Every structure is written in C-alpha cells, then in structure tokens.
C-alpha cells in the first residue's frame, strides 16, 4: 500500500539563495533543493533582483525537491518565508513594478538620517515600535516618491518578498502579521495606522497596503499554472507564511518568552517574545505570530559573514585542501583556533565589514595586533568579535525582558567551538538543536497548523530535548571574555568620531 502520510513544503528565500524543502509530518527533511538568485547592483547602494527570475528559480527548486522526495501526492500544505524589509511592488494590474529591492539596499540611507535628525524617527518609534532604517519599506517608499515619482504613482500593491511568492503560488495578495509590522502598524493595536503613513508622507499608499492574516491562515490554494511549474497537483492549501527572522526562531524552538533566539548569519539577529509591547530604540518591537504577542528584535548586519570573509580572503589554500580531502574547512581550522583560545591574546576584532550597530560609517578592524600573533589568533578574534556584537544586542534585550537561555542557529552553530564561545561571551546557556533548514521548517510549522496537522505553529512535533546540545558558560573563561567585551565596547565608543573621517573621500 502506498505511503499517504502528509508532508509539508517550506520555501525559504534568502538574499542570495531560494530553497524548497519537503518535510514529513515529524519534521524530518525528505528533500531540499536550492537555486542561487542573481543580485543586481545598478548603482552604488542599490541591491536588487528580478522578481520574475526569483519566482522561476523558486518554482524550479520546488519541482526538484518534490521529485527527489517522491512525495508529490502527499504535500498537504505549503508556506513561504523570505528575507524581511526591502520592497517588492506590483502595479494596479498586479504586474511587477520594477525589480525587487533587497534588505541590503541602502539607497535611502540619507532619508533615514534626515528622519533621525528632524525627530521623525523618534515619533515613528513611539507609534510603530521601531526606528526607520535605510531598507525599511517606509524609507524606500519615501525615497521612491522623491526620486522616481512616475514609478511611485503606479504603485498598486506593496509586498514583501515572501508575499510575492505567495502571489505567484495562489494569485492572492496579502501579507501576515509579522511582515506587516516592518513599517506601518501601530505597535499597540498591531494594525495599520493612518498616523504612521501620514508621518512618513505616504498617506496616498493606504490602499496599496496588503491585507494581513496570521502566518498560519490558509490564504489560497496552488493555482493550476503554478502547480504545473512546481510538479504538484493544483489545489494544495497555501498559508500566509512569515518573516524569515521569526521563522528561524520558530524552527529551532526559540520563539517564546524567557529565551532569546540568535541567528548568526549575514545579520546578527537576536529576538525574544513578549506579551506586551515594550519600546526601545535598541530593538524593533514587531508583531508576533498571533495578536497580543510581540517579537522584539535587536539586529545589525555584523555577524558570521565576517568569518566567511576571513576564510575567503586568507584561507583559500586550506579551503581547497579541505575540499580535495572531503573535509570541512571549519574542522581543518579548529585545532588552530583552539590553540589560540588556550593562550592569552591582546587581539580584538570589530566585525563591521558589512554594517554595524553604530551606523553605516563604522568599519571593521583588528586592534591589539602584534608581530607574534598568527592566523589562529586572528581567527579567534573574529569569532569573539562576532559573539561580542551579538552580546551588544542580547544585553539590550536582557534590559527589557530578562531571557534566561539562548537558542543559536546559523551555519556556525554547527561548530561546538563556536557555540561554546557564544555561551562564554554571553554568559548564558546556549542550546543548539539538530535542525536542518530552520527557517523552512518554521514556515512548514505554519503550514501544518493551517490545515490542523498541528495545534499551533509552536506545536513542534519533534523531540527537541533529545536532539539538542547544551553549552554552559565556563566561569573563568566567561569572566575573561567579559573584560574583553567591555574593551570591545569602549573602543567602539572611542572610534565613533573617527569612523566618518576614515570613510571621508580622500582630498
């Protein structure tokens, strides 16, 4: 008799890659397929991609994953998650209105700076629970109103990335609670606010804001033309989906009160849930999975991408040697890093290659470097610097919410060495679950809840206790890192007036 147990399909679209993952009802990955999505940088600070190409690549990944899983007839529901912020626009005929704008885009940085200077940002914080930043939908739309008025006048629908994929799957336009709160929702009512639109000078776009649902609400079914591209039967339920930051936390069992979920990737993402809104400039107070729940996110673009840069720049020969031997570059370098961790070091690294908590003009740098330091010492400093930057955000959240444990995900979380450094640097117990494709599984949990397979998106069927590793702070190591962390912060403060001079064009 053929196996007819239900399966779930989660789509996870990041800044460079789109993935389709087929899970069984217990969260086991049956198949995964990836497609790289080309970015376009037509001008400095512009980071875009073609919306139709994104959908085509996603459909190809879905078809490949479904074929590999052998579960085409058992897919019970579909959900998408994708990078947050940025902008994906449709005109009034529901056609893409130019390329999608990624959250790495900083063309509107001057507008965000002006709002910070004239008090708009402070008023936005009070109304929306967050300060507008360069890639926030509100800031990008204000830039478009000023710089591309013809395009602005043609806006019919304002979507996020995963909402565009939902439209391609179902033909329905809408968003979910988590994504809706990136710019225009009142932090207390969790609904769209005309006052916020007016604050930004965007009242004309009120009708272009998409209707919002809970992430696990069924919002349509897979339409025939999309089903044919994806290798699936038409009519499969599709739920609203959710912002990828929330999806990642959900996928590792980290979405809840009393814990902080940490995603160490391109961005340093640190988030915790509360039952009431708490406003602070150090975090975004956004909507949670359901009304009456808030997700508080402290973030900066300064995390594990710094480690990847170091490997690409200084460890190319070792990477080639590791690949030839079928070995991980991380495993190859582990003894070198462990030896560096075992000896004293004055070396510090600020991981601001791609951004920082201190504004766009901050830059990365090694400090305390001497002739007797080697590559292992530099790798240690990079790893500790990444953990310190997460601590900047975690300490802010501790001030407001007092989480007592941390859940860690991201590629580096697979390394016990990294996980222990995080525990020591944060002074918190850190749990790493054996979760492959955390964001896609978070989306799949919403899909399963939407069709009644799970009682709620947080009703994870896996035995997380049996598949988790726990890392506890070593008291001596943690005390030593606390001293280095204070120095890390003091140096950042001292550099604040110097970074703009460093970045100024040479005369």
HELIX and SHEET records of a PDB file:
HELIX    1   1 UNK A   51  UNK A   69  1                                  19    
HELIX    2   2 UNK A   72  UNK A   74  5                                   3    
HELIX    3   3 UNK A  109  UNK A  118  1                                  10    
HELIX    4   4 UNK A  120  UNK A  128  1                                   9    
HELIX    5   5 UNK A  137  UNK A  147  1                                  11    
HELIX    6   6 UNK A  149  UNK A  153  1                                   5    
HELIX    7   7 UNK A  161  UNK A  170  1                                  10    
HELIX    8   8 UNK A  177  UNK A  180  1                                   4    
HELIX    9   9 UNK A  194  UNK A  199  1                                   6    
HELIX   10  10 UNK A  203  UNK A  208  5                                   6    
HELIX   11  11 UNK A  224  UNK A  230  1                                   7    
HELIX   12  12 UNK A  244  UNK A  251  1                                   8    
HELIX   13  13 UNK A  305  UNK A  314  1                                  10    
HELIX   14  14 UNK A  316  UNK A  324  1                                   9    
HELIX   15  15 UNK A  329  UNK A  341  1                                  13    
HELIX   16  16 UNK A  375  UNK A  401  1                                  27    
HELIX   17  17 UNK A  411  UNK A  414  5                                   4    
HELIX   18  18 UNK A  416  UNK A  426  1                                  11    
HELIX   19  19 UNK A  438  UNK A  450  1                                  13    
HELIX   20  20 UNK A  464  UNK A  467  5                                   4    
HELIX   21  21 UNK A  475  UNK A  503  1                                  29    
SHEET    1   A 6 UNK A  29  UNK A  36  0                                        
SHEET    2   A 6 UNK A  17  UNK A  24 -1                                        
SHEET    3   A 6 UNK A   7  UNK A  13 -1                                        
SHEET    4   A 6 UNK A  75  UNK A  82  1                                        
SHEET    5   A 6 UNK A 237  UNK A 239  1                                        
SHEET    6   A 6 UNK A 218  UNK A 221 -1                                        
SHEET    1   B 5 UNK A  29  UNK A  36  0                                        
SHEET    2   B 5 UNK A  17  UNK A  24 -1                                        
SHEET    3   B 5 UNK A   7  UNK A  13 -1                                        
SHEET    4   B 5 UNK A  75  UNK A  82  1                                        
SHEET    5   B 5 UNK A 242  UNK A 243  1                                        
SHEET    1   C 2 UNK A  48  UNK A  49  0                                        
SHEET    2   C 2 UNK A 100  UNK A 101 -1                                        
SHEET    1   D 2 UNK A  88  UNK A  91  0                                        
SHEET    2   D 2 UNK A 155  UNK A 159 -1                                        
SHEET    1   E 2 UNK A 175  UNK A 176  0                                        
SHEET    2   E 2 UNK A 212  UNK A 213  1                                        
SHEET    1   F 7 UNK A 284  UNK A 287  0                                        
SHEET    2   F 7 UNK A 294  UNK A 300 -1                                        
SHEET    3   F 7 UNK A 268  UNK A 274 -1                                        
SHEET    4   F 7 UNK A 259  UNK A 264 -1                                        
SHEET    5   F 7 UNK A 405  UNK A 409  1                                        
SHEET    6   F 7 UNK A 430  UNK A 433  1                                        
SHEET    7   F 7 UNK A 468  UNK A 471 -1                                        
SHEET    1   G 2 UNK A 348  UNK A 350  0                                        
SHEET    2   G 2 UNK A 365  UNK A 367 -1                                        
END                                                                             
